[in-house]
């Protein structure tokens, strides 16, 4: 069976086992939440619109090192570099790293412990060259709330300096991303460029002005807020997320079938140190 099910009296989660449905090099293989269901309402979608498949992202799925995979810059073609949560990837050219491209993967082993209200994914002593880590992701549900806890220990010889975010592929039931979709955030953003029919109100509310084929914006967050909150609503359905770490950047990506708020976590972990952070989602239908 490729899925792990977490369920309580309110909510059901369907999670992928690592290396099953998703086998690409971009996203973290651990703790991929394929779907969240409350009653007859589903909340998550896929990157693909059925015509363009992209990098095959889906549901709630995280990525480390979208632009800074560990050791890539000093790895020769044919040699391995590290993608946290995935494995050792083989560099295939002298060109810069590109998350759209495929790389040969030597997956890191992931151990899973599943309980009634939570599941833990752990990767231990994952090493490439001077980099090595222990990674634990724990997903917990209570009523209509889903919390993801992260713990990353640097047990190598080199400092781990990278970034991480969740690519939240949101699709509230079968509703299109349109004028009825609102995105509110608790920190002001100042994007230099808006792609698609987007507008800002008070730098904290994002409006989609018409049906779209592609929307995108990004904004650095100079004040690094410790708690970044976003809320996506469509009619009476909503998803609220508290991102509990010093946020470095906010981005919004979407198409007509799915929308994705992305809050980036840039960090540095010295050898022998551990970093912990979390995300809490509240689903309402």
ZAMARGU-4260 file (C-alpha; in steps of 0.2 Angstrom, whole numbers, plus 5000, padded with zeros to 4 digits):
<rodrens>
0) 5000/5000/5000 | 5007/5017/4995 | 4998/5028/5007 | 4997/5031/5025 | 4981/5036/5033
5) 4979/5047/5048 | 4961/5050/5054 | 4951/5057/5068 | 4933/5062/5070 | 4934/5077/5060
10) 4948/5076/5047 | 4957/5062/5037 | 4975/5064/5029 | 4982/5053/5015 | 5001/5053/5015
15) 5013/5045/5003 | 5026/5032/5008 | 5043/5039/5002 | 5049/5033/4985 | 5031/5027/4979
20) 5020/5039/4969 | 5033/5053/4970 | 5051/5048/4964 | 5058/5065/4957 | 5073/5074/4963
25) 5065/5091/4968 | 5054/5088/4983 | 5057/5081/5000 | 5051/5063/5000 | 5046/5062/5018
30) 5029/5066/5024 | 5021/5071/5008 | 5003/5075/5012 | 4993/5070/4996 | 4976/5075/5002
35) 4966/5082/5017 | 4948/5078/5018 | 4934/5085/5030 | 4917/5078/5027 | 4915/5079/5008
40) 4927/5093/5006 | 4945/5090/4999 | 4958/5104/5001 | 4973/5099/4991 | 4978/5098/4972
45) 4992/5094/4960 | 5005/5105/4951 | 4999/5096/4935 | 4984/5103/4926 | 4983/5087/4916
50) 4992/5095/4901 | 5008/5102/4909 | 5015/5090/4922 | 5029/5102/4928 | 5039/5093/4942
55) 5025/5083/4948 | 5022/5092/4965 | 5006/5088/4974 | 4997/5092/4991 | 5008/5098/5005
60) 5026/5095/5000 | 5042/5103/5006 | 5059/5107/4997 | 5076/5110/5003 | 5089/5119/4993
65) 5078/5126/4978 | 5093/5136/4974 | 5106/5130/4986 | 5107/5111/4986 | 5122/5106/4997
70) 5139/5105/4989 | 5132/5107/4971 | 5144/5122/4968 | 5159/5112/4971 | 5154/5095/4964
75) 5160/5089/4947 | 5149/5081/4934 | 5147/5063/4938 | 5149/5066/4956 | 5136/5066/4970
80) 5129/5081/4979 | 5115/5082/4993 | 5097/5086/4992 | 5090/5085/5010 | 5075/5074/5011
85) 5078/5065/4995 | 5096/5058/4994 | 5112/5059/4985 | 5110/5067/4967 | 5122/5065/4953
90) 5128/5081/4945 | 5126/5079/4926 | 5133/5095/4918 | 5143/5111/4922 | 5127/5121/4921
95) 5120/5129/4937 | 5108/5118/4947 | 5090/5118/4940 | 5076/5111/4950 | 5066/5108/4934
100) 5079/5095/4928 | 5080/5077/4933 | 5095/5070/4942 | 5100/5052/4946 | 5096/5048/4964
105) 5103/5037/4977 | 5089/5039/4989 | 5092/5040/5008 | 5083/5027/5019 | 5068/5034/5028
110) 5060/5025/5043 | 5042/5027/5047 | 5033/5026/5064 | 5014/5028/5063 | 5001/5030/5077
115) 4983/5035/5078 | 4985/5054/5078 | 5003/5056/5071 | 5016/5049/5060 | 5035/5051/5061
120) 5048/5050/5046 | 5066/5050/5050 | 5082/5049/5040 | 5098/5045/5050 | 5116/5048/5046
125) 5113/5054/5028 | 5130/5058/5021 | 5138/5065/5005 | 5156/5071/5007 | 5158/5082/5022
130) 5139/5084/5024 | 5129/5073/5035 | 5112/5075/5044 | 5098/5067/5055 | 5081/5073/5050
135) 5064/5070/5058 | 5048/5076/5052 | 5032/5073/5063 | 5014/5076/5057 | 5001/5077/5070
140) 4982/5080/5068 | 4970/5086/5081 | 4952/5090/5076 | 4954/5101/5060 | 4972/5106/5064
145) 4987/5098/5056 | 5004/5102/5063 | 5021/5098/5055 | 5036/5098/5066 | 5054/5098/5059
150) 5070/5093/5067 | 5087/5094/5057 | 5103/5089/5066 | 5120/5093/5057 | 5131/5078/5062
155) 5144/5082/5048 | 5159/5092/5046 | 5152/5106/5035 | 5140/5120/5040 | 5122/5117/5032
160) 5117/5133/5024 | 5102/5132/5014 | 5083/5136/5013 | 5067/5126/5015 | 5048/5129/5011
165) 5032/5120/5009 | 5025/5121/4991 | 5007/5121/4997 | 4996/5115/4982 | 4979/5121/4987
170) 4963/5117/4978 | 4947/5119/4989 | 4936/5105/4982 | 4934/5108/4964 | 4933/5127/4964
175) 4944/5136/4951 | 4957/5149/4957 | 4947/5165/4953 | 4939/5181/4959 | 4932/5171/4973
180) 4949/5166/4980 | 4957/5178/4993 | 4974/5177/5000 | 4977/5187/5016 | 4994/5188/5025
185) 4999/5195/5042 | 5016/5204/5036 | 5017/5217/5023 | 5026/5212/5006 | 5034/5222/4993
190) 5035/5212/4977 | 5045/5220/4963 | 5035/5211/4950 | 5017/5203/4948 | 5014/5190/4935
195) 4996/5187/4930 | 4980/5196/4936 | 4986/5200/4954 | 4984/5216/4964 | 4988/5220/4982
200) 4978/5229/4995 | 4988/5237/5009 | 5002/5225/5005 | 4994/5212/5015 | 4979/5206/5004
205) 4982/5198/4987 | 4967/5198/4975 | 4965/5188/4959 | 4957/5200/4947 | 4951/5188/4934
210) 4953/5170/4928 | 4971/5165/4925 | 4983/5154/4917 | 4998/5159/4928 | 5000/5170/4944
215) 5017/5173/4953 | 5025/5185/4965 | 5039/5185/4977 | 5045/5197/4990 | 5060/5196/5002
220) 5056/5199/5020 | 5069/5211/5028 | 5062/5210/5045 | 5062/5191/5046 | 5045/5189/5056
225) 5046/5174/5068 | 5028/5170/5064 | 5021/5172/5046 | 5002/5168/5044 | 4993/5166/5028
230) 4975/5162/5024 | 4967/5156/5008 | 4948/5157/5007 | 4935/5153/4993 | 4918/5155/4999
235) 4915/5146/5015 | 4931/5135/5014 | 4948/5141/5020 | 4965/5136/5025 | 4975/5145/5038
240) 4993/5142/5041 | 5005/5148/5054 | 5023/5146/5049 | 5034/5146/5065 | 5051/5152/5060
245) 5060/5167/5055 | 5053/5169/5037 | 5065/5176/5024 | 5054/5176/5008 | 5036/5175/5003
250) 5030/5169/4986 | 5014/5165/4978 | 5012/5153/4963 | 4996/5147/4955 | 4986/5142/4939
255) 4968/5141/4936 | 4967/5124/4946 | 4978/5127/4961 | 4986/5140/4971 | 5002/5139/4982
260) 5007/5152/4996 | 5026/5148/5000 | 5035/5155/5015 | 5054/5152/5014 | 5065/5148/5029
265) 5083/5152/5026 | 5095/5145/5039 | 5112/5140/5044 | 5117/5125/5056 | 5134/5123/5062
270) 5141/5105/5065 | 5134/5097/5081 | 5119/5108/5081 | 5101/5105/5079 | 5087/5116/5072
275) 5068/5114/5075 | 5053/5123/5067 | 5035/5120/5063 | 5020/5124/5052 | 5002/5123/5059
280) 4987/5122/5046 | 4969/5124/5051 | 4956/5118/5038 | 4938/5125/5038 | 4924/5119/5027
</rodrens>
